[in-house]
């Protein structure tokens, strides 16, 4: 690995960094502001190693879907893993691949470091294997962030105990300074809940109600809003917009309006498939375009894409 020159100040920081990491049982790595490194953070340039590494395509969860699953509960606990990546050991045979050099030596990671292309997928798979029987039932996990939820204080406490026991069983270390429990954060949660349920902020969907999609197009961009109507009052679930490229800016007005509808249904597909949908548009010609027999090939493709959805045009 190519060495880089350091000025005098950075050399002393690197020395403190490596000494601290060796004392912690990890040759080196990314550390927080609590370490002797201060405001500086350390990353190893693994671009050449990543280029010849077979990618691990284990998926990370979608944040918005995680938030939807945990919404609607009055009590929450938030746990944070302590230097999450460093809790996963690197196989002895592979440690030399994580070697790095500095002005006073060559070191190799014994634990998974930041910068490795498969680190996020590996860590998420590890966390899901630890909590496989709990995820989507009593808690959610995204990397080293764990969210526990409950309908009552006692229920949340029981779930918290189960998760903590699992952490003890699997030697998963938590950062207590970043862990928050229902008693201490209830006031902040109430304030946050108030903000999130006050217009123009968004709300989680009610799967028992039909969805409403509002679309519009201009000469340079298209936009869409996903919402629902409860007790006659509309509320927003999702906003989306997109600038048009040079070719799309040459579309006719009707084509742009239909493109906005196609964009919205594609963007919100995870919500809309299998649900009844009301689409609002200010371009009445779209109603007739959808039944037109001799439309352009591009429009026909878009119209066929709409067949997947249970639509009502308005």
C-alpha positions as a printed Julia matrix, in Angstrom:
314×3 Matrix{Float64}:
   0.0     0.0     0.0
   1.3     3.4    -0.97
   2.59    5.54    1.9
   1.59    9.17    2.28
   3.65   11.92    3.82
   2.44   13.56    7.03
   3.26   16.94    8.46
   4.6    17.14   12.0
   1.21   17.61   13.65
  -0.36   14.65   11.88
   2.6    12.38   12.72
   1.99   12.9    16.44
  -1.71   12.23   15.92
  -1.0     8.98   14.05
   1.38    7.88   16.84
  -1.31    8.48   19.47
  -3.86    6.78   17.24
  -1.87    3.57   16.79
  -0.78    3.45   20.45
  -4.37    3.86   21.58
  -5.61    1.2    19.15
  -2.92   -1.29   20.2
  -3.83   -0.77   23.85
  -7.48   -1.39   23.0
  -6.65   -4.68   21.32
  -7.17   -3.39   17.77
  -4.08   -2.53   15.74
  -5.66    0.6    14.32
  -8.9     2.02   13.09
 -11.5     4.74   13.08
 -11.99    6.21   16.53
 -14.44    8.69   18.0
 -13.82   12.11   19.49
 -13.27   10.5    22.89
  -9.96    9.03   21.74
  -6.63   10.9    21.84
  -7.05   11.66   18.13
  -9.33   14.59   18.91
 -11.1    15.99   15.87
  -9.2    13.81   13.39
 -10.51   10.51   12.07
  -8.51    7.76   10.43
  -9.43    5.86    7.28
  -7.38    3.4     5.28
  -7.41    3.65    1.49
  -8.69    0.21    0.49
  -9.64    1.08   -3.09
  -7.24   -1.45   -4.66
  -8.35   -4.19   -2.29
 -12.01   -3.37   -2.89
 -11.49   -3.48   -6.64
 -10.53   -7.18   -6.51
 -12.99   -8.15   -3.78
 -16.12  -10.1    -4.67
 -19.02   -7.9    -3.62
 -21.37   -9.1    -0.94
 -24.86   -8.02   -1.99
 -26.58   -8.68    1.31
 -29.23   -5.92    1.41
 -29.51   -3.14    3.95
 -33.06   -2.28    5.06
 -34.81    0.78    3.67
 -34.85    3.49    6.34
 -38.35    4.67    5.5
 -39.75    1.14    5.83
 -38.0     0.68    9.18
 -39.53    3.93   10.42
 -42.98    2.79    9.28
 -42.7    -0.47   11.2
 -41.65    1.19   14.45
 -44.14    4.07   14.25
 -47.28    4.24   16.33
 -45.83    3.05   19.67
 -45.71    5.23   22.79
 -42.52    3.7    24.24
 -39.12    3.21   22.64
 -35.59    2.24   23.6
 -32.58    3.01   21.4
 -29.37    0.99   21.68
 -26.08    1.65   19.91
 -23.28   -0.83   19.26
 -19.84    0.16   20.54
 -17.52    0.53   17.52
 -19.75   -1.89   15.65
 -17.36   -3.04   12.92
 -14.59   -3.73   15.44
 -16.73   -6.39   17.12
 -16.28   -8.67   14.11
 -12.96  -10.49   13.93
 -11.05  -10.86   10.66
  -9.96  -14.4     9.85
  -6.24  -14.84   10.61
  -5.56  -15.81    6.99
  -7.15  -12.58    5.75
  -5.62  -10.12    8.21
  -2.67   -9.4     5.93
  -5.11   -8.06    3.32
  -6.05   -5.28    5.76
  -2.42   -4.2     6.23
  -1.55   -0.52    6.27
   1.68    1.42    6.65
   2.57    4.54    8.59
   5.88    6.38    9.21
   6.93    4.02   11.99
   5.67    0.59   11.02
   3.31   -1.75    9.22
   0.17   -2.98   10.94
  -2.75   -5.23   10.09
  -6.28   -5.13   11.41
  -7.42   -8.02   13.56
 -11.0    -6.76   13.38
 -13.14   -5.47   10.55
 -12.32   -1.86    9.68
 -14.03    1.01    7.98
 -13.37    1.34    4.25
 -13.77   -2.32    3.33
 -16.45   -2.59    0.64
 -18.22   -5.57    2.22
 -18.13   -4.28    5.79
 -21.71   -2.89    5.83
 -23.24   -6.05    4.36
 -21.2    -8.29    6.67
 -22.2    -6.31    9.75
 -25.89   -6.18    8.84
 -25.93   -9.95    8.21
 -24.28  -10.51   11.6
 -26.81   -8.34   13.41
 -29.76  -10.02   11.72
 -28.39  -13.45   12.58
 -28.16  -12.42   16.23
 -31.7   -10.99   16.39
 -33.39  -13.05   13.65
 -36.29  -14.11   15.9
 -36.84  -10.56   17.21
 -36.61   -8.3    14.15
 -40.0    -6.95   13.02
 -41.57   -8.5    16.12
 -40.2    -6.55   19.07
 -37.36   -4.51   17.55
 -35.66   -3.21   14.4
 -31.97   -3.12   13.62
 -30.07   -0.99   11.11
 -26.34   -1.64   11.31
 -25.38   -0.9    14.93
 -28.59    1.01   15.74
 -31.26   -0.98   17.57
 -34.8     0.27   18.17
 -37.08   -1.5    20.65
 -40.74   -0.51   20.88
 -43.75   -1.33   23.02
 -47.37   -0.37   23.57
 -46.9    -0.08   27.33
 -44.01    0.72   29.63
 -44.0    -2.82   31.0
 -44.11   -4.41   27.54
 -41.2    -2.27   26.34
 -39.24   -3.19   29.47
 -39.76   -6.91   28.87
 -38.63   -6.54   25.25
 -35.6    -4.51   26.34
 -34.62   -7.25   28.78
 -34.86   -9.88   26.02
 -32.64   -7.83   23.7
 -30.06   -7.1    26.41
 -29.91  -10.78   27.35
 -29.26  -11.62   23.7
 -26.46   -9.04   23.6
 -24.88  -10.66   26.69
 -25.29  -14.11   25.18
 -23.61  -13.08   21.9
 -20.95  -10.77   23.48
 -22.36   -7.76   21.64
 -20.99   -4.65   23.36
 -23.17   -1.53   23.55
 -22.17    2.1    23.87
 -24.1     3.13   26.97
 -23.51    6.84   26.31
 -25.58    6.58   23.11
 -28.33    4.34   24.54
 -31.61    6.04   25.39
 -34.47    4.58   27.4
 -38.14    5.45   27.61
 -38.09    7.26   30.95
 -35.32    9.67   30.08
 -36.47   10.4    26.52
 -40.25   10.35   26.9
 -40.54   14.15   26.9
 -38.37   14.47   23.81
 -40.34   11.7    22.14
 -43.63   13.49   22.85
 -42.22   16.66   21.29
 -40.93   14.75   18.28
 -44.27   12.99   17.86
 -45.99   16.37   17.93
 -43.65   17.74   15.25
 -44.04   14.68   13.04
 -47.84   14.76   13.16
 -48.12   18.48   12.46
 -48.4    19.7     8.87
 -46.42   19.82    6.69
 -44.51   16.86    8.17
 -45.25   13.32    6.97
 -47.07   10.43    8.62
 -46.83    6.68    8.4
 -49.4     5.04    6.09
 -52.63    3.44    7.24
 -52.8     0.24    5.19
 -56.58    0.01    5.61
 -57.17    3.24    3.66
 -56.79    3.93   -0.08
 -53.79    5.93   -1.24
 -53.93    9.24   -3.07
 -51.23   10.27   -5.55
 -50.99   13.89   -6.71
 -48.8    14.53   -9.75
 -47.77   17.57  -11.73
 -45.24   18.48  -14.39
 -43.54   21.65  -15.57
 -41.18   22.34  -18.43
 -38.18   21.4   -16.32
 -39.31   19.02  -13.55
 -41.97   16.62  -12.34
 -43.24   16.13   -8.82
 -45.52   13.86   -6.85
 -47.03   13.52   -3.39
 -48.25   10.31   -1.81
 -50.96   10.75    0.79
 -54.13    9.44    2.37
 -57.37   10.93    3.64
 -58.53   10.15    7.16
 -61.84   11.54    8.49
 -61.94   13.76    5.44
 -58.57   15.36    6.19
 -55.62   14.77    3.82
 -52.14   14.08    5.12
 -48.79   13.46    3.43
 -46.79   10.23    3.48
 -44.07   10.9     0.92
 -42.77   13.69   -1.35
 -40.79   13.06   -4.55
 -39.5    15.15   -7.44
 -37.15   14.84  -10.39
 -35.63   17.23  -12.92
 -36.19   16.39  -16.57
 -33.29   15.59  -18.85
 -32.84   17.25  -22.22
 -34.88   14.66  -24.12
 -37.74   14.71  -21.6
 -37.94   18.51  -21.76
 -38.91   18.09  -25.43
 -41.95   15.95  -24.58
 -45.39   17.4   -25.16
 -47.33   18.68  -22.17
 -49.47   15.55  -22.11
 -46.41   13.3   -22.25
 -44.82   15.19  -19.34
 -47.98   14.84  -17.28
 -48.12   11.08  -17.94
 -44.4    10.82  -17.17
 -45.15   12.39  -13.77
 -47.76    9.71  -13.08
 -45.39    6.91  -14.14
 -42.6     8.4   -12.02
 -44.89    8.63   -8.97
 -46.16    5.05   -9.26
 -42.61    3.75   -9.69
 -41.3     5.83   -6.76
 -44.14    4.8    -4.43
 -44.49    1.24   -5.77
 -43.72   -0.41   -2.43
 -46.79    1.33   -0.98
 -49.15    1.09   -3.94
 -48.98   -2.45   -5.32
 -52.11   -4.28   -4.19
 -53.78   -1.12   -2.87
 -56.57    1.01   -4.28
 -55.13    4.27   -5.64
 -56.7     7.59   -6.57
 -54.49    9.64   -8.92
 -55.06   13.4    -9.06
 -53.8    15.35  -12.05
 -54.67   18.76  -13.49
 -54.39   17.47  -17.06
 -57.76   16.04  -18.09
 -56.43   14.79  -21.44
 -54.72   11.94  -19.61
 -58.07   10.22  -19.09
 -58.56    9.96  -22.84
 -54.92    9.16  -23.54
 -55.14    6.0   -21.45
 -57.82    4.62  -23.81
 -56.17    5.83  -27.03
 -55.42    2.97  -29.45
 -52.88    4.62  -31.76
 -50.57    6.27  -29.22
 -46.8     6.5   -29.59
 -44.74    3.47  -28.61
 -43.35    5.34  -25.59
 -46.83    6.18  -24.34
 -48.0     2.6   -24.87
 -45.12    1.34  -22.71
 -46.1     3.76  -19.96
 -49.77    2.81  -20.2
 -48.86   -0.87  -19.89
 -46.85   -0.09  -16.75
 -49.97    1.44  -15.22
 -51.91   -1.79  -15.65
 -50.16   -3.22  -12.59
 -51.98   -0.78  -10.32
 -55.61   -0.45   -9.24
 -56.1     3.14  -10.38
 -58.89    5.66  -10.3
 -58.15    8.84  -12.23
 -59.45   12.13  -10.91
